[in-house]
Amino acid sequence: MVPSSGSAPSPADSSASGATPVLRSRAWVAPLCWIAVLLDGFDAVVLGAVLPSMLENGELGMTTAQGTAVATAGLVGMMIGALAMGYLTDRLGRRKMLIGAVVLFSLLTFAAAFSPNVLVFGLLRFLAGLGLGGCLPTAIAMVTEFARRGRGSNATTLVMTGYHVGAVLTAAIAIAVVRQFGWQEMFVLGALPALVLVPLMLFFLPESPSWLASKGSTAEARTVAEHYGVSIDHRSAAEEKAETVGAAMLLSPGWRRNSIAIWVASFMGLLLVYGLNTWLPQIMRAAQYDLGNSLGFLLVLNVGAIAGLTVAGRVADRITPRAAGIIWFLGSAALLAALAIRLPLLGIYAMVFVTGCFVFSSQVLVYAFTAANHPPRVRATALGMSAGVGRLGAISGPIIGGTLLGAGLAYPWGFFAFAAVGALGGLALTGTRTRPELRETGR
């Protein structure tokens, strides 16, 4: 039986977390991670929402090339943040690193609103990217380890709906705010919720029992696991230490094939996510839609992502994240190519919605596969490497979109280029294999 939220902790033999375990209602874990990812999504998409207005009005003297450079700087920061914080999360703990990531990107997003020029604006976006890049792998590792047995993929996709709710809010708020007040207010609004979220995380968010067990704090891990009603890996710390860990393990003979395939698929998935979120409004303007409808397409794309994620996780738990990921990538390729067809306004909105259902879930299923097929001692590192290496694709997406826009080829060739990327992502996932010994644990 899971103890009530007022239960006192049992003593731990050697506390890896260095503090008394947080024992509250288990209902807090997923929502806190979800809200952290929501703020991540708001923050990561805010540039794409304000960029058309900034370019049109010459804010900060920004040009299209400079807008591409600022977007790229933020994504480079995310790549470094994902690689570094994924590694640190497996060393220092999920709780500390998730709270730290939220504090970091919220403070720097707030500061970006007061940028005096493009150079400072780009530097602040780079630094905020360090926190943004670390938030996702840490939150996914956390919810996976607190998920019920056999529900890890669903937990991953559900927490990732937060990212797209954040993106939807960004697009919706931008429609109302940017025209009337300006771009700066968007960055202030994206930072303020952390004033509430961080205190809640400090009080209610526990450390992962799987991480505690991997660090030798078996009594504390057992206390937390029993309270929150989750299972843990019962191998000893000595057995864990005897095995290769970190990036060296991911490139060892038994893991190399999956690692390389995951990185390629993540590259393709994040290229689609960031290419579309950054430049879809401008591509649609190139197709002769007005600014209001162009921002509306960005909103509908991310509404479709939310709907798609609620289905993709359940499918993945039934047929494995690998099989679901292949289907979703290939579906994305077909739908992106179809967006090049001229349709009435209602029809193109419907197509954008369905495309969102597939495109963004494809990348999240890569994360679900990664989380399900790596043990706790290296899970955050694997997720961080997947997100970090994949950020090269995220960097490439805005560059490809910006290049096509600059050359006057964004419509329809932008959609054909993104369709080819989706097909390559599905092909990469066919090179992976599910590890049955991990699947049996439900983790």
C-alpha positions as CSV (number, residue, x, y, z in Angstrom):
1,M,0.0,0.0,0.0
2,V,1.2,3.5,-0.8
3,P,1.5,5.6,2.4
4,S,-0.5,8.8,2.7
5,S,1.1,12.2,1.8
6,G,1.8,12.9,5.5
7,S,4.0,9.8,6.0
8,A,7.4,10.2,7.6
9,P,10.4,8.9,5.7
10,S,12.3,5.8,6.7
11,P,16.0,6.3,7.4
12,A,18.2,5.7,4.3
13,D,21.6,4.0,4.5
14,S,23.6,6.4,2.4
15,S,21.5,9.3,1.0
16,A,22.6,10.0,-2.6
17,S,20.3,13.0,-2.6
18,G,21.9,14.4,0.5
19,A,18.5,15.4,2.0
20,T,15.4,13.9,3.6
21,P,13.3,12.2,0.9
22,V,10.3,14.2,-0.4
23,L,7.2,12.1,0.4
24,R,4.1,13.8,-0.9
25,S,1.1,12.6,-2.9
26,R,2.2,10.8,-6.1
27,A,-0.2,12.9,-8.0
28,W,2.3,15.8,-8.0
29,V,5.1,14.1,-10.0
30,A,3.7,14.0,-13.5
31,P,2.0,17.4,-13.4
32,L,5.1,19.2,-12.1
33,C,7.2,17.6,-14.9
34,W,4.4,18.4,-17.4
35,I,4.4,22.1,-16.4
36,A,8.2,22.3,-16.6
37,V,8.0,20.9,-20.1
38,L,5.1,23.3,-20.9
39,L,7.4,26.3,-20.0
40,D,10.2,24.7,-22.1
41,G,7.8,24.5,-25.0
42,F,6.6,28.1,-24.6
43,D,10.2,29.3,-24.4
44,A,11.5,27.2,-27.3
45,V,8.7,28.3,-29.6
46,V,8.4,31.9,-28.6
47,L,11.1,33.1,-31.2
48,G,9.2,31.5,-34.1
49,A,6.0,33.3,-32.9
50,V,7.5,36.7,-32.7
51,L,10.0,36.5,-35.6
52,P,7.6,37.5,-38.4
53,S,6.7,40.7,-36.5
54,M,10.3,41.4,-35.6
55,L,11.4,41.1,-39.2
56,E,8.5,43.1,-40.6
57,N,8.9,46.0,-38.1
58,G,12.7,45.9,-38.1
59,E,12.9,45.3,-34.3
60,L,16.5,45.5,-33.0
61,G,17.4,46.1,-36.6
62,M,17.0,42.3,-37.2
63,T,17.3,40.8,-40.7
64,T,16.2,37.4,-41.9
65,A,19.9,36.2,-41.7
66,Q,20.2,37.5,-38.2
67,G,16.9,35.9,-37.2
68,T,18.3,32.6,-38.5
69,A,21.5,33.2,-36.5
70,V,19.6,33.9,-33.3
71,A,17.5,30.8,-33.7
72,T,20.6,28.8,-34.4
73,A,22.4,30.2,-31.3
74,G,19.5,29.1,-29.1
75,L,19.6,25.6,-30.6
76,V,23.3,25.3,-30.1
77,G,22.7,26.2,-26.4
78,M,20.1,23.5,-26.3
79,M,22.5,20.9,-27.8
80,I,25.1,21.7,-25.2
81,G,22.6,21.8,-22.4
82,A,21.1,18.4,-23.4
83,L,24.5,16.7,-23.6
84,A,25.8,18.2,-20.3
85,M,22.7,18.0,-18.2
86,G,21.8,14.5,-19.4
87,Y,25.2,13.4,-18.1
88,L,24.9,15.4,-14.9
89,T,21.4,14.1,-14.3
90,D,22.7,10.6,-14.1
91,R,25.4,11.8,-11.6
92,L,23.6,14.4,-9.5
93,G,19.9,13.3,-9.6
94,R,16.8,14.1,-11.6
95,R,15.3,16.5,-9.0
96,K,18.2,18.9,-8.7
97,M,18.8,19.1,-12.4
98,L,15.1,19.6,-13.4
99,I,14.7,22.5,-10.9
100,G,18.0,24.0,-12.0
101,A,17.0,23.9,-15.7
102,V,13.7,25.7,-15.1
103,V,15.4,28.4,-13.1
104,L,18.1,28.9,-15.7
105,F,15.9,29.2,-18.8
106,S,13.2,31.3,-17.0
107,L,15.7,33.9,-15.8
108,L,17.4,34.2,-19.1
109,T,14.2,34.4,-21.0
110,F,13.1,37.3,-18.8
111,A,16.4,39.0,-19.5
112,A,16.0,38.6,-23.3
113,A,13.0,41.0,-23.2
114,F,15.4,43.8,-22.3
115,S,18.0,43.1,-25.0
116,P,19.4,46.4,-26.5
117,N,20.5,44.8,-29.8
118,V,20.6,41.5,-31.8
119,L,24.0,40.4,-30.4
120,V,22.8,40.5,-26.8
121,F,19.5,39.0,-27.7
122,G,21.2,36.1,-29.5
123,L,23.6,35.5,-26.5
124,L,20.7,35.4,-24.0
125,R,18.9,32.9,-26.3
126,F,22.0,30.7,-26.4
127,L,22.3,30.8,-22.6
128,A,18.6,30.1,-22.1
129,G,19.1,27.1,-24.4
130,L,21.4,25.5,-21.9
131,G,18.4,25.1,-19.5
132,L,15.9,24.3,-22.3
133,G,18.1,21.5,-23.6
134,G,18.5,19.9,-20.2
135,C,14.8,20.1,-19.2
136,L,13.4,17.6,-21.6
137,P,15.7,14.6,-21.0
138,T,15.5,15.1,-17.3
139,A,11.7,15.3,-17.2
140,I,11.4,12.3,-19.4
141,A,13.7,10.3,-17.3
142,M,11.7,11.3,-14.2
143,V,8.2,10.4,-15.5
144,T,9.5,7.2,-17.0
145,E,10.8,6.0,-13.7
146,F,7.6,7.0,-11.9
147,A,5.4,5.4,-14.5
148,R,3.4,2.3,-13.8
149,R,4.7,-1.0,-15.2
150,G,4.3,-1.2,-19.0
151,R,3.2,2.5,-19.3
152,G,6.5,4.1,-19.9
153,S,5.8,5.2,-23.5
154,N,2.4,6.7,-22.5
155,A,4.1,8.6,-19.7
156,T,6.7,10.0,-22.1
157,T,4.2,11.1,-24.7
158,L,1.8,12.6,-22.1
159,V,4.5,14.7,-20.5
160,M,5.5,15.9,-24.0
161,T,2.0,17.2,-24.6
162,G,3.1,19.9,-22.2
163,Y,5.7,21.1,-24.7
164,H,3.0,21.5,-27.4
165,V,0.5,23.1,-25.0
166,G,3.2,25.6,-24.4
167,A,3.7,26.0,-28.1
168,V,-0.1,26.5,-28.6
169,L,-0.2,29.1,-25.8
170,T,2.7,30.8,-27.4
171,A,1.0,31.1,-30.8
172,A,-2.4,32.0,-29.3
173,I,-0.9,34.7,-27.0
174,A,1.3,36.0,-29.8
175,I,-1.8,36.6,-32.0
176,A,-3.3,38.8,-29.2
177,V,-0.1,40.3,-27.7
178,V,2.5,41.0,-30.4
179,R,0.4,43.3,-32.6
180,Q,-0.9,45.3,-29.7
181,F,2.1,45.4,-27.3
182,G,5.2,44.2,-29.0
183,W,7.6,41.2,-28.9
184,Q,9.1,41.9,-25.5
185,E,6.0,41.1,-23.5
186,M,6.1,37.5,-24.9
187,F,9.4,36.9,-23.2
188,V,8.2,38.3,-19.9
189,L,5.1,36.2,-20.0
190,G,7.2,33.1,-20.7
191,A,9.3,33.6,-17.6
192,L,6.8,34.6,-14.9
193,P,5.2,31.1,-14.3
194,A,8.5,29.9,-12.9
195,L,7.8,32.1,-9.8
196,V,5.1,29.6,-8.9
197,L,6.5,26.4,-10.4
198,V,9.9,26.4,-8.7
199,P,8.6,26.6,-5.1
200,L,6.1,23.8,-5.9
201,M,8.9,21.6,-7.3
202,L,11.1,22.2,-4.2
203,F,8.3,21.2,-1.9
204,F,6.6,18.4,-3.8
205,L,9.0,16.8,-6.4
206,P,10.7,13.7,-5.1
207,E,14.0,12.1,-6.3
208,S,13.7,9.1,-8.6
209,P,13.9,5.8,-6.6
210,S,15.6,4.1,-9.6
211,W,18.3,6.8,-9.5
212,L,18.7,6.5,-5.8
213,A,19.1,2.7,-6.1
214,S,21.7,3.1,-8.8
215,K,23.7,5.2,-6.4
216,G,23.6,2.7,-3.6
217,S,20.9,4.5,-1.4
218,T,18.8,1.3,-1.3
219,A,16.9,2.1,1.9
220,E,15.9,5.6,0.7
221,A,15.1,4.2,-2.8
222,R,12.8,1.6,-1.2
223,T,11.1,4.2,1.0
224,V,10.4,6.5,-2.0
225,A,9.4,3.6,-4.3
226,E,6.9,2.2,-1.7
227,H,5.4,5.6,-1.0
228,Y,4.9,6.4,-4.7
229,G,3.9,2.9,-5.7
230,V,6.7,2.2,-8.3
231,S,9.2,-0.5,-8.9
232,I,12.9,-0.2,-9.0
233,D,15.9,-2.1,-10.4
234,H,17.2,-4.2,-7.4
235,R,20.7,-4.8,-8.7
236,S,23.4,-3.8,-6.3
237,A,25.6,-0.7,-6.5
238,A,28.6,-3.0,-7.0
239,E,27.0,-4.6,-10.0
240,E,26.2,-1.2,-11.4
241,K,29.7,0.1,-10.9
242,A,31.2,-3.1,-12.6
243,E,29.5,-2.1,-15.8
244,T,30.5,0.5,-18.4
245,V,28.5,3.7,-17.9
246,G,27.9,7.0,-19.6
247,A,28.7,7.7,-23.3
248,A,31.2,4.8,-23.3
249,M,28.4,2.4,-22.6
250,L,26.3,3.9,-25.4
251,L,29.1,3.2,-27.9
252,S,30.0,-0.2,-26.6
253,P,29.4,-3.2,-29.0
254,G,26.1,-4.2,-27.4
255,W,24.6,-0.7,-27.6
256,R,26.3,1.0,-30.5
257,R,23.8,0.0,-33.2
258,N,20.8,1.4,-31.3
259,S,22.7,4.5,-30.2
260,I,23.6,5.5,-33.8
261,A,20.2,4.8,-35.1
262,I,18.6,6.8,-32.3
263,W,20.8,9.7,-33.0
264,V,20.0,9.7,-36.7
265,A,16.3,9.5,-36.0
266,S,16.5,12.2,-33.4
267,F,18.4,14.4,-35.8
268,M,15.6,14.0,-38.4
269,G,12.8,14.4,-35.8
270,L,14.2,17.6,-34.3
271,L,14.9,19.0,-37.7
272,L,11.2,18.7,-38.4
273,V,10.1,20.1,-35.0
274,Y,12.3,23.2,-35.1
275,G,12.2,23.8,-38.8
276,L,8.4,23.9,-38.8
277,N,8.0,25.7,-35.5
278,T,10.4,28.4,-36.6
279,W,9.5,28.9,-40.2
280,L,5.9,27.6,-40.8
281,P,4.4,31.0,-40.5
282,Q,6.8,32.5,-43.0
283,I,6.4,29.5,-45.4
284,M,2.7,30.0,-45.3
285,R,3.1,33.7,-46.0
286,A,5.2,32.7,-49.0
287,A,2.1,30.7,-50.1
288,Q,0.1,34.0,-50.0
289,Y,-1.6,33.5,-46.6
290,D,-1.8,36.6,-44.4
291,L,0.0,36.9,-41.1
292,G,-3.0,36.1,-38.9
293,N,-3.6,32.8,-40.7
294,S,0.1,32.0,-40.8
295,L,0.3,32.2,-37.0
296,G,-3.0,30.3,-36.9
297,F,-1.3,27.4,-38.8
298,L,1.4,27.3,-36.1
299,L,-1.2,27.1,-33.4
300,V,-3.2,24.3,-35.2
301,L,0.0,22.4,-36.0
302,N,0.7,22.2,-32.2
303,V,-2.9,21.4,-31.3
304,G,-2.5,18.5,-33.7
305,A,0.7,17.5,-31.9
306,I,-1.2,17.3,-28.5
307,A,-3.9,15.1,-30.1
308,G,-1.3,12.9,-31.7
309,L,0.7,12.4,-28.5
310,T,-2.3,11.2,-26.6
311,V,-2.7,8.4,-29.2
312,A,1.0,7.7,-30.0
313,G,2.0,6.7,-26.4
314,R,-0.9,4.2,-26.0
315,V,0.0,2.7,-29.4
316,A,3.6,2.5,-28.5
317,D,2.9,0.6,-25.3
318,R,1.0,-2.0,-27.3
319,I,3.3,-2.4,-30.3
320,T,6.6,-1.0,-28.9
321,P,7.9,2.5,-29.4
322,R,10.1,1.3,-32.3
323,A,7.2,0.1,-34.4
324,A,5.1,3.1,-33.6
325,G,8.0,5.5,-34.3
326,I,8.5,4.0,-37.8
327,I,4.8,4.3,-38.6
328,W,4.6,7.9,-37.3
329,F,7.7,9.0,-39.3
330,L,6.5,7.6,-42.5
331,G,3.0,9.1,-42.0
332,S,4.7,12.5,-41.4
333,A,6.6,12.2,-44.7
334,A,3.4,11.6,-46.6
335,L,1.5,14.4,-44.9
336,L,4.2,17.0,-45.3
337,A,4.5,16.3,-49.0
338,A,0.7,16.7,-49.2
339,L,0.8,20.2,-47.7
340,A,2.3,21.4,-51.0
341,I,-1.2,20.9,-52.6
342,R,-3.2,24.0,-52.7
343,L,-6.5,23.6,-50.8
344,P,-9.3,25.9,-49.5
345,L,-8.5,27.5,-46.2
346,L,-10.5,25.0,-44.1
347,G,-8.9,22.1,-45.9
348,I,-5.3,23.4,-45.4
349,Y,-6.1,23.9,-41.7
350,A,-7.3,20.3,-41.4
351,M,-4.2,19.1,-43.2
352,V,-1.9,21.1,-40.9
353,F,-3.7,19.6,-37.9
354,V,-3.3,16.0,-39.0
355,T,0.3,16.7,-40.0
356,G,0.9,17.9,-36.4
357,C,-0.6,14.7,-35.1
358,F,2.3,12.8,-36.8
359,V,5.3,15.1,-37.0
360,F,5.8,15.9,-33.4
361,S,4.9,12.4,-32.0
362,S,7.6,10.9,-34.3
363,Q,10.3,12.7,-32.3
364,V,8.7,11.9,-28.9
365,L,8.5,8.2,-29.8
366,V,12.3,8.3,-30.3
367,Y,12.6,9.5,-26.7
368,A,10.1,6.9,-25.6
369,F,12.2,4.2,-27.3
370,T,15.4,5.6,-25.7
371,A,13.9,5.7,-22.2
372,A,12.4,2.1,-22.5
373,N,15.6,0.6,-23.8
374,H,18.2,1.9,-21.4
375,P,18.7,1.1,-17.7
376,P,18.4,3.8,-15.0
377,R,22.1,4.2,-14.5
378,V,22.5,5.6,-18.1
379,R,18.9,6.6,-19.0
380,A,19.3,10.4,-18.6
381,T,22.6,10.2,-20.4
382,A,21.1,8.3,-23.3
383,L,18.2,10.7,-23.4
384,G,20.5,13.7,-23.2
385,M,22.7,12.3,-26.1
386,S,19.6,11.6,-28.1
387,A,18.4,15.2,-27.6
388,G,21.9,16.7,-27.8
389,V,23.0,15.0,-31.0
390,G,19.5,15.5,-32.4
391,R,19.9,19.3,-31.8
392,L,22.2,19.3,-34.8
393,G,19.0,18.5,-36.7
394,A,17.2,21.3,-34.8
395,I,19.9,23.7,-35.9
396,S,19.6,22.5,-39.5
397,G,15.8,22.9,-39.6
398,P,15.8,26.7,-39.2
399,I,18.8,27.0,-41.5
400,I,17.1,25.0,-44.2
401,G,13.9,26.9,-43.8
402,G,15.7,30.3,-43.8
403,T,17.8,29.3,-46.9
404,L,14.7,28.3,-48.8
405,L,12.9,31.5,-47.8
406,G,15.9,33.6,-48.8
407,A,16.0,31.9,-52.2
408,G,12.3,32.2,-52.8
409,L,11.8,28.4,-52.8
410,A,10.1,28.0,-49.4
411,Y,6.8,27.0,-51.0
412,P,6.4,24.2,-52.1
413,W,10.0,22.9,-51.9
414,G,10.2,23.4,-48.2
415,F,7.4,20.8,-47.6
416,F,9.1,18.4,-50.0
417,A,12.4,18.8,-48.2
418,F,10.8,18.2,-44.8
419,A,8.9,15.1,-46.2
420,A,12.3,13.6,-47.2
421,V,13.5,14.2,-43.7
422,G,10.5,12.3,-42.2
423,A,11.2,9.4,-44.5
424,L,14.8,9.2,-43.4
425,G,13.8,9.3,-39.7
426,G,11.6,6.2,-40.3
427,L,14.4,4.4,-42.1
428,A,16.8,5.1,-39.2
429,L,14.4,3.6,-36.6
430,T,14.2,0.4,-38.7
431,G,17.9,-0.1,-37.7
432,T,17.1,-0.3,-34.0
433,R,16.2,-3.3,-31.9
434,T,14.1,-3.5,-28.8
435,R,15.9,-4.9,-25.8
436,P,13.5,-7.5,-24.3
437,E,15.3,-7.7,-20.9
438,L,14.4,-4.0,-20.3
439,R,11.0,-4.2,-21.9
440,E,10.0,-6.9,-19.4
441,T,10.7,-4.6,-16.5
442,G,8.2,-2.1,-17.8
443,R,10.9,0.5,-17.7
